Every structure is written in structure tokens, then in C-alpha cells.
Amino acid sequence: MSRALNFYAGPAALPLEVLEEAQKELLDFHGDGVSVMEMSHRSKTFDEVITTAQANVKKVLGLGDDYETLFLGGGASTQFAMIPYNFLKEGLVANYIDTGSWSTNAIKESKKLGETNVIASSADKDFSYIPKDFKVDSNAAYLHYTSNNTIRGTQYHFIPDAGNAPLVCDMSSDFMSKEMDYSKFSLIYAGAQKNVGPSGVAVVVIKKDMLSRIREGDLLTMLNYNTHVNKNSMFNTPPCFPLYIVGLVMKWILNKGGLKAIEKMNDEKANVIYGAIDNSDGYYRGTAAQDSRSKMNVTFRLPNEDLEKKMIAEAAERKMLGLKGHRSVGGLRASIYNATSLDAVSALADFMKEFKSKN
């Protein structure tokens, strides 16, 4: 079997070692004679899967016992609503920074649930940069931002200062891609299907003192963070197989040397692909501001749309998949998440140089 070079934005590439281990264990998990997809989530065997994965999430992030790890269904989009539903109390205002489609969607949900203030936005330049100037409201329930914009190809390269407000971040598309001080966050959430697993599970890392901030009242059971903390993510049947894969990816990251090693690999890949863009004499044009470029989603344009279509088609013939830009913006996008190899990125850069020379 010849595997393709996977540049899909999500669901995205998974480490080959993880896929091979899952394949090996698919029919008989740890000698139980059943697949991990078939066993009870209440079994001792699966309890070890989830508790190990929870511990390793915190280990990778460098966090301690003052944090809880949750594995929830509904993807990151459900978190858009859960966060204001739990924490936007009367008399408080939710603060958001808007950097594109996903933060825009989170803002829409928050506005349905309470007072919401967009304290900074890059909409004035078509979401091509990360805004740096903002002021957090004194009565902010939290400051929410989206760390990486998959569609526009922008990324934060700093942690915003939330002042006295809890800092909340949607890290769906750059979760565990680099070293930083994760203890500055009160709540992190991420759909797994970019960097840490398949679709079907959202990872939520929440500081325990945030639980005391949950508004009082008769909250809907499934949308209350305390429900899932108190039941260790097993109030209802969790997304067992995606959760199991996340656990394998955590072990893969640790075996690679943790986030320091992962960040080094991601920097090398980004340098290769952006080098191909910047050294093309303008043939390829990056769409994000230089200081806001994403190391996960490289977005670029060619001189015209016909050439873009031709390049995408020729790339697919070479089994380079997923290079078509998001339907809302067009162009091309190479998603180079943790599991995308340097060899794959180098092959793409070589193809870009060849395509330019022939066209």
C-alpha cells in the first residue's frame, strides 16, 4: 500500500505509528478478545484507557492536579455554547477576540446567552492578521480567543494578557503543537481531529477553580461542566474509539520528546513551505501577514484561479491530498499538523518549484 501525502485541514493526518498500533489492537484489545469499540466503557480495561489518556494530556501540557481533563462529544462547536452557558453570569460580560470563522461562530453563540463584547477584531483586513491591541473589561467573565485560524492561515505567537479575567482558548487547530505556559489558561478546548486524534471527541482542560465560577441555577445536565468532571467524562457513554486514539497520540508525543521536539519539527516544516512561497518571486502569495502566519495551516494564492485549479489537480495525481483552500476563501491550503512529516512538506515544496517553472 502506498500512503498519500496528507494535507487535509481536518480530519487530518495521524501518526503512522498510532494507526499501526490501533490496527494491531483492533480485533483483540489487551487480550480481552474484543475491540476497544466493543467493550463496556465501565470496564476496568477501558477505565485504564481513559485515566491514562487524561493523565498524559496534563503531562504533555505540563499541568498538575489543579486541572481536570475531559473528553466530550459534540466537538469544539458545542464548547462555543457551553462556555458562556456555564460562566456568563448576570452582571458580567464575555470578552472575545475575533480572528475569523471559528471565533465568529463562538461569538454568535455567546451573544445568545448574555452580554458579549468583541474587544478586538481583524475583520477590517479580512482576518489576515492577529490583533495585538485590546482592553479587557473590568467585569469580564472571561477572555476568549481562537489560537489558530485554519481558514485564513493566521496564528497567535503570544498568549494574550487577560488581566484578572480567566483566559479561555479554542486551540482546536494548534493544540499540542508547541511549548508554552499552559498554566496561564483557565480553560482550553480542542476538537481532536487536527493534531491529537480523529473526529468525534473534544478535549477540554479546565482549571478546578473555574468550576466555582459556574453560574447557579438549574443548568441543563449535559451542558454543565460539573456533570462531566464529577463523572470523569463518563456521565454518558463517551466517544470510546476516538478517545482511545487520543491516548495513543499522547504516548506518541511523549515518545517523540514532548512539545519541545514537536515544536522543533513544526518549525522546520513551516520554514520549508513558507520558504517555497517567499522565494517564488511573487508567483505564490501568502494570504496571512508575516508576523501572524500559521505554522499549522499555510494559505496561499497563485496568479489566477485557473492555475490554482490546475495545481490542485496535478497535486492530487501525485497523491498530495487536501490542498484546496476552504470554500469560503478559495486558493490553496497546506495543513501541516504534528503528524505531517518533513518529507511530505519537502515533497510539496519541490512540487511547487516545479509547477512554477512549467507554468
Summary of the structure (lengths in Angstrom):
residues: 359
radius of gyration: 20.8
end to end distance: 31.7
largest distance: 65.6
contacts: 1209
relative contact order: 0.16
helix: 41%
strand: 17%
